[in-house]
Every structure is written in structure tokens, then in C-alpha cells.
Amino acid sequence: MTEFMSVEKNKSTTSISVKVFFDQEFRRFSVSGKTTYNELCELLQQIFNIDMKENKFTLRYKDDEEEFVLFSSDLELDEALSFAKQNNPPILRLFLTKDYKEVEIEEEEEEEVKEEEEEEEKEEEEKEKEKEKEKEEEEKEEEEKEKEKEENFEQCKGFGRGFGRGFGMRGMGRGFGHKHGLPFGHHHHHPFGHHFGHHFGHHFGHHFGPKHGHPFIHHHHHPFGHHHGHHFGPNHEHPFGMDCPMSFGMRGRGRGSGSGFGKGFGGGFGMRGMGRRLGKIQKKQIRNEKMEFKKQLREQKKLFKKELKDQKRQRNLNKYSDYEDQLDTLSSLGFENREYNYHLLISFNGDIEKTLNFLLNEQN
């Protein structure tokens, strides 16, 4: 908006009549020749119900060279009033323009600062939440890891020793003979007569005949034969009862099975633990990637907002260029003061007919 003020000198040398144009309307009041700039502003605030302190307004007047002169101090106002007294008829035209551009820029800057502060606070909150979440996950993983170690230890211990030895103790420990049986021929008629008799028939039998009261030829249908019967005489009445069961059964396979099961289960749980560690590393990498992506997104958002604000400011600076055609038209009609005509067009919201009528009435 623009305010136009026309000042006419009264016949009295101490009073000046002021004609004010504001928001497409005229107002008129009188001031003394010693009126200060602040007093003039107070009068304008009362008449037009505006606040010139909170909002920025610009006062201008048209001098004897048809230039549009800005003033904002007592010294400059005195010059404007002196110029009004010299005119015949004494007249001084003043424009009061509300500087929308400055107001918009200030509001944008305040809004921008507020948005940046909110974004920073939000970013800090997100970082704190991420840290807390990461800490909780690490504590949870540590607890699971410790629990898993205990379970693995108990399972490996149970399978590696208990089950292995149990299997070994009863594997083949009592496969052959008895500790204190009767003579070899009587008790082992079936196992050795059936399975091994034909192997020993031709080689061992003749030595058992003369030395033993119950020769093997009589009691066994498959006698032990020719060569080595004397080895099984009175001194070897129970040859297989005492020694062989211990040698075949007590050890050997018991420990073998224990070792195999222990290593198998232990290795399996070890791989499981490694899988959990790899999962933890992957989760941490994913969290870091998410945080980096959010950071880049915030930076891009800031740049985009900055570009939009720069574009808006540029539009504000160039928005009055839309009056270029109207200014050319007024110049072709003889009104060549482009700056003066430019502010008139602003006052009339670009309406060239109202601006032209005002200029014509001003000449009359």
C-alpha cells in the first residue's frame, strides 16, 4: 500500500495543511513548521490506525525536479516542509508506503530460524533414541550370548562324557566267557564246538587226550585235534573266563563314542554363536546406514527449503516488474516520471485507469 500526502501552505506562516493519500483514500490535517518526524508519524498512526513502529513504512515526497525523495528524519522533514512553503500554490506530495517486502523477508527469516531449531531438536531426539535402542539391543545380545554359552557348556559336557562312556561300558564288555566257569570243554560246547571247532579240529586235539580225564575228543563233537592241546591242560582250565572280557569291553569304544559326540555338539553350537555375532554386526551396519540416510535426507530437505526461500525472495524483489507495460503506457501519454508512476501503480494495485485519472486530476 502507498500513502500519498499532499501538503499545502496556509496563509499563516506557522501552519501547513497536509493532504494524505493512504490505501486509495485521501486524508487532510495541519502541522506546524516545526513538526518533527516522530510527531508526524504519531499523527499518521492516529488518523489511519496503523503502527509505524512495529511495521515498516516509507515516506517519500516529490521535489522540484520531479524526483521521488525518501525521508525518515527531522532534518529531511524540514527540507520537505521548506519545499512546500516555496511552491505557489504551496503543495508537497508525500507517499507513505508499507514495505511489504521487508516484512515478508523478516517473517521468512524468523520462520526459517524456528524451523531450523525445531529440526535440530528433532534430530537430537532421534539420535538419543537411536543410542538408547542400540544400547538396549547390545545388552540383550550380551545376555543371550552368556545364556547360550552356559547352555552350550552343559550340553557339550553331557553328550561328550556321560553318553559316550555309558555307551562304551556296555558295548562288548561281556562278549565271551565267564569269570569262573567249568572246564572249557563242558561250558563252551556250543560256542566253540559250533563256531570254532572245525578250525581247531586238526591241529590241537591229540594233545588233550592223554593229559585230561575228559579229553576233548570225547566231549566235543568237533575235537581240537593235533598240535596245541597241551596249552589248554590243567593250568588253563578257564582260559577265556578271566582276561578276555576286560580286554574286549571296558575301554576302547566307550571313549571313542564320547569324543565323537562331544566334538559334534560342541562344533554345532559354536557355529550358532558365530551366526548371532554376524547378525549383530549386520544390525549395526543397517542402523548406521539408516542414520546416514536420514542425515542426507535432512540436508537435502534444508537445501530444498533454502532454494524455495531464495526463489520466493527473488520473486518479491521482482514482483513489481509486472507493471512494466503500464509504465510504458503512461510514458507514452506524457507521464514520464517512471518512479513516481511506479508507486502510484502500487497504490492502485496496478490499475492503470485509476492511476491515469489520478495523474490527470493532479495536473488540474
C-alpha positions, 0 to 999 in steps of 0.5 A: 500500500502507498500513502500519498500526502499532499501538503499545502501552505496556509496563509499563516506562516506557522501552519501547513495543511497536509493532504494524505493519500493512504490505501486509495483514500485521501486524508487532510490535517495541519502541522506546524513548521516545526513538526518533527518526524516522530510527531508526524508519524504519531499523527499518521498512526492516529488518523489511519490506525496503523503502527509505524513502529512495529511495521515498516513504512516509507515516506517519500515526497516529490521535489522540484525536479520531479524526483521521488525523495525518501525521508525518515528524519527531522532534518529531511522533514524540514527540507520537505516542509521548506519545499512546500512553503516555496511552491505557489500554490504551496503543495508537497506530495508525500507517499507513505508506503508499507514495505511489504517486502521487508516484512515478508523477508523478516517473517521468512527469516524468523520462520526459517530460524524456528524451523531450523531449531525445531529440526535440530531438536528433532534430530537430537531426539532421534539420535538419543533414541537411536543410542538408547535402542542400540544400547538396549539391543547390545545388552540383550545380545550380551545376555543371550550370548552368556545364556547360550554359552552356559547352555552350550557348556552343559550340553557339550559336557553331557553328550561328550562324557556321560553318553559316550562312556555309558555307551562304551561300558556296555558295548562288548564288555561281556562278549565271551566267557565267564569269570569262573566257569567249568572246564572249557570243554563242558561250558563252551560246547556250543560256542566253540564246538559250533563256531570254532571247532572245525578250525581247531579240529586238526591241529590241537586235539591229540594233545588233550587226550592223554593229559585230561580225564575228559579229553576233548575228543570225547566231549566235543563233537568237533575235537581240537585235534593235533598240535596245541592241546597241551596249552589248554591242560590243567593250568588253563582250565578257564582260559577265556573266563578271566582276561578276555572280557576286560580286554574286549569291553571296558575301554576302547569304544566307550571313549571313542563314542564320547569324543565323537559326540562331544566334538559334534555338539560342541562344533554345532553350537559354536557355529550358532554363536558365530551366526548371532555375532554376524547378525549383530554386526549386520544390525549395526551396519543397517542402523548406521546406514539408516542414520546416514540416510536420514542425515542426507535426507535432512540436508537435502530437505534444508537445501530444498527449503533454502532454494524455495526461500531464495526463489520466493525472495527473488520473486518479491524483489521482482514482483513489481516488474509486472507493471512494466507495460503500464509504465510504458503506457503512461510514458507514452501519454506524457507521464514520464516520471517512471518512479513516481508512476511506479508507486502510484501503480502500487497504490492502485494495485496496478490499475492503470485507469485509476492511476491515469485519472489520478495523474490527470486530476493532479495536473488540474 
